Amino acid sequence: MDALVFVAVVVTLHVVIRYFGVLSHTSVGKAFLGVSTVVVPNLGFPNAHSLYGGVFDVNAAVTVIILLVLEWILSFIRSR
């Protein structure tokens, strides 16, 4: 598994935990968010409140898109 894909999975889990507010208030959720927040840059997008007591972290979602596009470009370069 490539490192960028692994980081994209971690950031995706970050999005899911923040989206469901109950998950972000557990001890495991707090610990995971503490670690995964290091990977998510502040891109300036505002968060959207979810119906489940959390927020949709738009910065993290954009980070996942950037990581996967970068991985796709690198895989294309590696195949040549």
VMD Tcl script that builds the backbone (N, CA, C; Angstrom):
set m [mol new atoms 240]
animate dup $m
set s [atomselect $m all]
$s set {name element resname resid chain x y z} {
  {N N MET 1 A 0.860 -1.183 0.000}
  {CA C MET 1 A 0.000 0.000 0.000}
  {C C MET 1 A 0.896 1.232 0.000}
  {N N ASP 2 A 0.610 2.141 -0.852}
  {CA C ASP 2 A 1.404 3.363 -0.933}
  {C C ASP 2 A 1.102 4.268 0.260}
  {N N ALA 3 A 2.074 5.079 0.597}
  {CA C ALA 3 A 1.946 5.967 1.752}
  {C C ALA 3 A 0.837 7.003 1.561}
  {N N LEU 4 A 0.695 7.517 0.359}
  {CA C LEU 4 A -0.338 8.527 0.118}
  {C C LEU 4 A -1.742 7.940 0.244}
  {N N VAL 5 A -1.911 6.704 -0.185}
  {CA C VAL 5 A -3.217 6.051 -0.049}
  {C C VAL 5 A -3.510 5.802 1.423}
  {N N PHE 6 A -2.507 5.385 2.174}
  {CA C PHE 6 A -2.683 5.159 3.613}
  {C C PHE 6 A -3.082 6.463 4.313}
  {N N VAL 7 A -2.425 7.553 3.982}
  {CA C VAL 7 A -2.756 8.844 4.586}
  {C C VAL 7 A -4.168 9.266 4.168}
  {N N ALA 8 A -4.557 8.993 2.922}
  {CA C ALA 8 A -5.909 9.317 2.464}
  {C C ALA 8 A -6.959 8.520 3.241}
  {N N VAL 9 A -6.665 7.271 3.569}
  {CA C VAL 9 A -7.587 6.460 4.374}
  {C C VAL 9 A -7.696 7.025 5.782}
  {N N VAL 10 A -6.572 7.429 6.355}
  {CA C VAL 10 A -6.577 8.019 7.699}
  {C C VAL 10 A -7.408 9.309 7.700}
  {N N VAL 11 A -7.245 10.136 6.693}
  {CA C VAL 11 A -7.992 11.391 6.628}
  {C C VAL 11 A -9.474 11.114 6.374}
  {N N THR 12 A -9.796 10.079 5.602}
  {CA C THR 12 A -11.194 9.704 5.401}
  {C C THR 12 A -11.835 9.275 6.722}
  {N N LEU 13 A -11.115 8.510 7.523}
  {CA C LEU 13 A -11.617 8.154 8.853}
  {C C LEU 13 A -11.788 9.391 9.728}
  {N N HIS 14 A -10.910 10.354 9.562}
  {CA C HIS 14 A -11.026 11.638 10.263}
  {C C HIS 14 A -12.350 12.321 9.901}
  {N N VAL 15 A -12.689 12.315 8.611}
  {CA C VAL 15 A -13.938 12.924 8.152}
  {C C VAL 15 A -15.137 12.206 8.761}
  {N N VAL 16 A -15.115 10.879 8.770}
  {CA C VAL 16 A -16.237 10.095 9.297}
  {C C VAL 16 A -16.408 10.335 10.790}
  {N N ILE 17 A -15.313 10.343 11.533}
  {CA C ILE 17 A -15.400 10.542 12.985}
  {C C ILE 17 A -15.912 11.941 13.313}
  {N N ARG 18 A -15.460 12.941 12.577}
  {CA C ARG 18 A -15.960 14.298 12.833}
  {C C ARG 18 A -17.398 14.476 12.385}
  {N N TYR 19 A -17.810 13.766 11.328}
  {CA C TYR 19 A -19.173 13.888 10.814}
  {C C TYR 19 A -20.191 13.372 11.829}
  {N N PHE 20 A -19.869 12.252 12.461}
  {CA C PHE 20 A -20.741 11.710 13.495}
  {C C PHE 20 A -20.210 12.199 14.836}
  {N N GLY 21 A -20.868 13.201 15.396}
  {CA C GLY 21 A -20.398 13.855 16.607}
  {C C GLY 21 A -20.222 12.930 17.787}
  {N N VAL 22 A -21.026 11.875 17.871}
  {CA C VAL 22 A -20.916 10.931 18.981}
  {C C VAL 22 A -19.560 10.242 18.948}
  {N N LEU 23 A -19.081 9.903 17.767}
  {CA C LEU 23 A -17.780 9.241 17.648}
  {C C LEU 23 A -16.636 10.151 18.078}
  {N N SER 24 A -16.763 11.426 17.818}
  {CA C SER 24 A -15.673 12.343 18.143}
  {C C SER 24 A -15.578 12.649 19.631}
  {N N HIS 25 A -16.588 12.260 20.400}
  {CA C HIS 25 A -16.553 12.510 21.840}
  {C C HIS 25 A -16.098 11.302 22.649}
  {N N THR 26 A -15.838 10.177 21.995}
  {CA C THR 26 A -15.325 9.003 22.706}
  {C C THR 26 A -13.821 9.153 22.898}
  {N N SER 27 A -13.265 8.351 23.778}
  {CA C SER 27 A -11.820 8.448 24.032}
  {C C SER 27 A -11.019 8.010 22.809}
  {N N VAL 28 A -11.495 6.986 22.113}
  {CA C VAL 28 A -10.798 6.537 20.901}
  {C C VAL 28 A -10.903 7.595 19.811}
  {N N GLY 29 A -12.076 8.197 19.679}
  {CA C GLY 29 A -12.265 9.240 18.677}
  {C C GLY 29 A -11.388 10.449 18.943}
  {N N LYS 30 A -11.306 10.864 20.212}
  {CA C LYS 30 A -10.453 12.008 20.563}
  {C C LYS 30 A -8.989 11.712 20.279}
  {N N ALA 31 A -8.559 10.490 20.602}
  {CA C ALA 31 A -7.163 10.113 20.350}
  {C C ALA 31 A -6.863 10.076 18.857}
  {N N PHE 32 A -7.784 9.507 18.077}
  {CA C PHE 32 A -7.574 9.432 16.635}
  {C C PHE 32 A -7.570 10.816 16.002}
  {N N LEU 33 A -8.497 11.680 16.433}
  {CA C LEU 33 A -8.533 13.042 15.889}
  {C C LEU 33 A -7.285 13.822 16.263}
  {N N GLY 34 A -6.733 13.553 17.432}
  {CA C GLY 34 A -5.493 14.216 17.825}
  {C C GLY 34 A -4.343 13.868 16.906}
  {N N VAL 35 A -4.310 12.616 16.458}
  {CA C VAL 35 A -3.245 12.172 15.558}
  {C C VAL 35 A -3.523 12.615 14.122}
  {N N SER 36 A -4.763 12.463 13.680}
  {CA C SER 36 A -5.073 12.748 12.270}
  {C C SER 36 A -5.149 14.238 11.961}
  {N N THR 37 A -5.331 15.073 12.964}
  {CA C THR 37 A -5.381 16.522 12.726}
  {C C THR 37 A -4.040 17.046 12.228}
  {N N VAL 38 A -2.969 16.346 12.546}
  {CA C VAL 38 A -1.634 16.751 12.093}
  {C C VAL 38 A -1.543 16.685 10.571}
  {N N VAL 39 A -2.260 15.748 9.965}
  {CA C VAL 39 A -2.171 15.528 8.518}
  {C C VAL 39 A -3.078 16.472 7.733}
  {N N VAL 40 A -4.126 16.992 8.365}
  {CA C VAL 40 A -5.116 17.814 7.667}
  {C C VAL 40 A -4.699 19.287 7.718}
  {N N PRO 41 A -4.357 19.871 6.571}
  {CA C PRO 41 A -4.000 21.299 6.568}
  {C C PRO 41 A -5.238 22.184 6.602}
  {N N ASN 42 A -5.057 23.401 7.046}
  {CA C ASN 42 A -6.148 24.367 7.026}
  {C C ASN 42 A -6.120 25.067 5.677}
  {N N LEU 43 A -7.071 24.698 4.826}
  {CA C LEU 43 A -7.131 25.263 3.477}
  {C C LEU 43 A -8.065 26.456 3.381}
  {N N GLY 44 A -8.726 26.789 4.484}
  {CA C GLY 44 A -9.581 27.963 4.516}
  {C C GLY 44 A -11.047 27.718 4.216}
  {N N PHE 45 A -11.433 26.461 4.017}
  {CA C PHE 45 A -12.841 26.160 3.761}
  {C C PHE 45 A -13.596 26.068 5.086}
  {N N PRO 46 A -14.815 26.605 5.138}
  {CA C PRO 46 A -15.594 26.487 6.380}
  {C C PRO 46 A -16.194 25.084 6.513}
  {N N ASN 47 A -16.345 24.630 7.754}
  {CA C ASN 47 A -16.961 23.338 8.013}
  {C C ASN 47 A -18.476 23.460 7.930}
  {N N ALA 48 A -19.129 22.386 7.531}
  {CA C ALA 48 A -20.590 22.352 7.446}
  {C C ALA 48 A -21.108 21.459 8.573}
  {N N HIS 49 A -22.123 21.922 9.267}
  {CA C HIS 49 A -22.704 21.133 10.354}
  {C C HIS 49 A -23.495 19.968 9.789}
  {N N SER 50 A -23.371 18.815 10.440}
  {CA C SER 50 A -24.098 17.634 9.988}
  {C C SER 50 A -25.354 17.432 10.828}
  {N N LEU 51 A -26.199 16.566 10.385}
  {CA C LEU 51 A -27.428 16.253 11.111}
  {C C LEU 51 A -27.171 15.327 12.295}
  {N N TYR 52 A -25.950 14.834 12.424}
  {CA C TYR 52 A -25.622 13.845 13.443}
  {C C TYR 52 A -24.801 14.431 14.594}
  {N N GLY 53 A -24.843 15.719 14.764}
  {CA C GLY 53 A -24.167 16.355 15.885}
  {C C GLY 53 A -22.699 16.640 15.664}
  {N N GLY 54 A -22.230 16.504 14.462}
  {CA C GLY 54 A -20.828 16.769 14.163}
  {C C GLY 54 A -20.696 17.809 13.070}
  {N N VAL 55 A -19.548 17.813 12.435}
  {CA C VAL 55 A -19.307 18.721 11.323}
  {C C VAL 55 A -18.685 17.944 10.167}
  {N N PHE 56 A -18.976 18.394 8.956}
  {CA C PHE 56 A -18.308 17.840 7.780}
  {C C PHE 56 A -17.064 18.671 7.547}
  {N N ASP 57 A -15.906 18.059 7.737}
  {CA C ASP 57 A -14.629 18.751 7.611}
  {C C ASP 57 A -14.270 18.865 6.133}
  {N N VAL 58 A -14.571 20.003 5.543}
  {CA C VAL 58 A -14.344 20.218 4.118}
  {C C VAL 58 A -12.846 20.237 3.816}
  {N N ASN 59 A -12.039 20.784 4.719}
  {CA C ASN 59 A -10.588 20.799 4.515}
  {C C ASN 59 A -10.039 19.383 4.406}
  {N N ALA 60 A -10.538 18.474 5.231}
  {CA C ALA 60 A -10.077 17.078 5.180}
  {C C ALA 60 A -10.545 16.405 3.898}
  {N N ALA 61 A -11.771 16.683 3.465}
  {CA C ALA 61 A -12.273 16.083 2.227}
  {C C ALA 61 A -11.463 16.553 1.017}
  {N N VAL 62 A -11.125 17.825 0.991}
  {CA C VAL 62 A -10.289 18.344 -0.101}
  {C C VAL 62 A -8.893 17.732 -0.031}
  {N N THR 63 A -8.387 17.511 1.174}
  {CA C THR 63 A -7.081 16.875 1.345}
  {C C THR 63 A -7.092 15.460 0.771}
  {N N VAL 64 A -8.167 14.715 0.994}
  {CA C VAL 64 A -8.283 13.362 0.435}
  {C C VAL 64 A -8.255 13.416 -1.085}
  {N N ILE 65 A -8.976 14.350 -1.663}
  {CA C ILE 65 A -8.996 14.486 -3.121}
  {C C ILE 65 A -7.601 14.811 -3.647}
  {N N ILE 66 A -6.914 15.729 -2.996}
  {CA C ILE 66 A -5.558 16.103 -3.423}
  {C C ILE 66 A -4.612 14.922 -3.324}
  {N N LEU 67 A -4.688 14.173 -2.213}
  {CA C LEU 67 A -3.807 13.015 -2.029}
  {C C LEU 67 A -4.057 11.945 -3.083}
  {N N LEU 68 A -5.310 11.676 -3.392}
  {CA C LEU 68 A -5.610 10.633 -4.375}
  {C C LEU 68 A -5.243 11.057 -5.791}
  {N N VAL 69 A -5.421 12.325 -6.123}
  {CA C VAL 69 A -4.990 12.809 -7.445}
  {C C VAL 69 A -3.470 12.761 -7.545}
  {N N LEU 70 A -2.796 13.151 -6.489}
  {CA C LEU 70 A -1.336 13.073 -6.480}
  {C C LEU 70 A -0.855 11.634 -6.617}
  {N N GLU 71 A -1.505 10.697 -5.943}
  {CA C GLU 71 A -1.157 9.282 -6.077}
  {C C GLU 71 A -1.410 8.783 -7.492}
  {N N TRP 72 A -2.498 9.234 -8.104}
  {CA C TRP 72 A -2.790 8.834 -9.473}
  {C C TRP 72 A -1.712 9.346 -10.425}
  {N N ILE 73 A -1.286 10.588 -10.240}
  {CA C ILE 73 A -0.224 11.156 -11.085}
  {C C ILE 73 A 1.080 10.401 -10.889}
  {N N LEU 74 A 1.408 10.097 -9.632}
  {CA C LEU 74 A 2.647 9.356 -9.373}
  {C C LEU 74 A 2.591 7.944 -9.924}
  {N N SER 75 A 1.449 7.301 -9.878}
  {CA C SER 75 A 1.340 5.954 -10.459}
  {C C SER 75 A 1.486 5.994 -11.977}
  {N N PHE 76 A 0.990 7.057 -12.581}
  {CA C PHE 76 A 1.152 7.219 -14.025}
  {C C PHE 76 A 2.628 7.409 -14.369}
  {N N ILE 77 A 3.340 8.186 -13.572}
  {CA C ILE 77 A 4.767 8.418 -13.807}
  {C C ILE 77 A 5.558 7.141 -13.583}
  {N N ARG 78 A 5.189 6.364 -12.541}
  {CA C ARG 78 A 5.896 5.119 -12.261}
  {C C ARG 78 A 5.712 4.080 -13.357}
  {N N SER 79 A 4.588 4.101 -14.035}
  {CA C SER 79 A 4.328 3.086 -15.071}
  {C C SER 79 A 5.116 3.356 -16.345}
  {N N ARG 80 A 5.678 4.497 -16.475}
  {CA C ARG 80 A 6.434 4.837 -17.680}
  {C C ARG 80 A 7.838 4.392 -17.578}
}
mol reanalyze $m
mol bondsrecalc $m
mol representation Tube
mol addrep $m
